[in-house]
Amino acid sequence: CTLDSEVALRVGGDFFFDPQPGDSPVNLVLIAGGVGINPLFSILLHIADLHGYQEGKGNRHKLGTVKLYYSAKNTSELLFKKNILGLMKALPGKITCCFHVTQQRSQICKELQPHVTGK
């Protein structure tokens, strides 16, 4: 987003991401805390599927980028972190993630270090 960009915001409740062929591409910013990652991880998997289908079979979906911000007390409480790292590696520049930890007491593993902020 840039200054004065229009954004849609949805907090909790019933939500989904189901782009249709021919829709204009949209960039998503997903924000999760703790177990709130569950529905957003499903959205990430759906987007990864669409990207794979798009590249492999000439799908008409036009997809933007996805930036996930995910916070937990420490890296051991970041659910699906290995899967999310795998999606970022599989779709570089299309899916990115910034993990934030608030009460990390131990060393952060090298694989996560470039993607983690916090204490």
C-alpha positions as CSV (number, residue, x, y, z in Angstrom):
1,C,0.0,0.0,0.0
2,T,1.0,3.6,-0.5
3,L,-0.2,6.7,1.2
4,D,-3.9,7.3,0.3
5,S,-4.4,3.8,-1.0
6,E,-7.8,2.3,-0.5
7,V,-7.8,-1.0,1.6
8,A,-10.5,-3.3,2.8
9,L,-10.2,-4.6,6.3
10,R,-11.9,-7.6,7.8
11,V,-11.5,-8.7,11.5
12,G,-12.8,-12.0,12.7
13,G,-16.0,-13.7,11.7
14,D,-16.9,-15.3,8.4
15,F,-14.4,-14.6,5.7
16,F,-12.7,-16.2,2.8
17,F,-10.6,-15.5,-0.3
18,D,-12.0,-17.0,-3.5
19,P,-10.8,-15.1,-6.5
20,Q,-12.5,-15.9,-9.8
21,P,-10.9,-16.2,-13.2
22,G,-10.9,-12.8,-14.8
23,D,-10.9,-10.9,-11.5
24,S,-8.3,-8.1,-11.2
25,P,-5.3,-9.2,-9.1
26,V,-5.3,-8.0,-5.5
27,N,-2.4,-7.8,-3.0
28,L,-3.3,-9.3,0.4
29,V,-1.9,-8.4,3.8
30,L,-2.8,-11.1,6.3
31,I,-2.3,-10.4,10.0
32,A,-2.5,-13.2,12.6
33,G,-1.8,-13.8,16.2
34,G,-1.4,-17.2,17.9
35,V,-3.9,-19.8,16.8
36,G,-5.6,-17.1,14.7
37,I,-3.3,-18.3,11.9
38,N,-5.5,-21.2,11.1
39,P,-7.9,-19.6,8.6
40,L,-5.2,-17.4,7.2
41,F,-3.0,-20.5,6.6
42,S,-5.8,-22.0,4.6
43,I,-5.9,-18.9,2.5
44,L,-2.1,-19.2,1.9
45,L,-2.5,-22.8,0.8
46,H,-5.3,-21.8,-1.5
47,I,-3.2,-19.1,-3.1
48,A,-0.3,-21.4,-3.4
49,D,-2.6,-23.9,-5.2
50,L,-3.8,-21.2,-7.5
51,H,-0.2,-20.1,-8.3
52,G,0.8,-23.7,-9.1
53,Y,-2.3,-24.3,-11.2
54,Q,-1.9,-20.9,-12.9
55,E,1.7,-21.7,-13.9
56,G,1.2,-25.3,-14.7
57,K,-2.1,-25.3,-16.6
58,G,-2.7,-21.8,-18.0
59,N,-5.3,-20.9,-15.4
60,R,-7.0,-17.5,-15.9
61,H,-6.6,-16.4,-12.3
62,K,-4.5,-13.2,-11.9
63,L,-3.0,-13.2,-8.5
64,G,-1.2,-10.4,-6.6
65,T,1.2,-10.8,-3.8
66,V,0.6,-11.9,-0.2
67,K,2.3,-10.5,2.9
68,L,1.7,-12.4,6.1
69,Y,2.4,-10.8,9.5
70,Y,2.2,-13.4,12.2
71,S,2.9,-12.9,15.9
72,A,3.3,-15.3,18.9
73,K,5.0,-15.4,22.3
74,N,8.0,-17.3,20.9
75,T,9.0,-19.2,17.8
76,S,7.9,-22.6,19.2
77,E,4.3,-21.2,19.3
78,L,4.4,-20.1,15.6
79,L,2.1,-22.8,14.1
80,F,2.8,-23.9,10.5
81,K,6.1,-22.0,10.4
82,K,8.0,-24.7,8.4
83,N,5.1,-24.9,6.0
84,I,5.0,-21.1,5.6
85,L,8.8,-21.0,5.0
86,G,8.3,-23.7,2.4
87,L,5.6,-21.6,0.6
88,M,7.9,-18.6,0.6
89,K,10.7,-20.6,-0.9
90,A,8.3,-22.2,-3.5
91,L,6.8,-18.8,-4.5
92,P,9.5,-16.2,-3.9
93,G,8.2,-12.7,-4.1
94,K,4.6,-13.9,-4.3
95,I,4.3,-15.0,-0.7
96,T,6.3,-13.3,2.1
97,C,6.1,-13.5,5.9
98,C,7.3,-11.5,8.8
99,F,7.1,-13.4,12.1
100,H,7.0,-11.4,15.3
101,V,7.8,-12.8,18.8
102,T,7.1,-11.0,22.0
103,Q,8.6,-13.2,24.7
104,Q,11.4,-15.2,23.0
105,R,13.9,-16.4,25.6
106,S,16.0,-18.8,23.6
107,Q,18.1,-18.5,20.4
108,I,16.1,-18.3,17.2
109,C,17.1,-21.0,14.7
110,K,19.0,-19.8,11.6
111,E,16.2,-20.8,9.2
112,L,13.8,-18.4,10.9
113,Q,16.2,-15.5,11.9
114,P,15.8,-13.5,8.7
115,H,12.0,-13.5,9.1
116,V,11.7,-12.8,12.8
117,T,11.4,-9.5,14.7
118,G,10.8,-8.9,18.4
119,K,12.4,-9.5,21.7
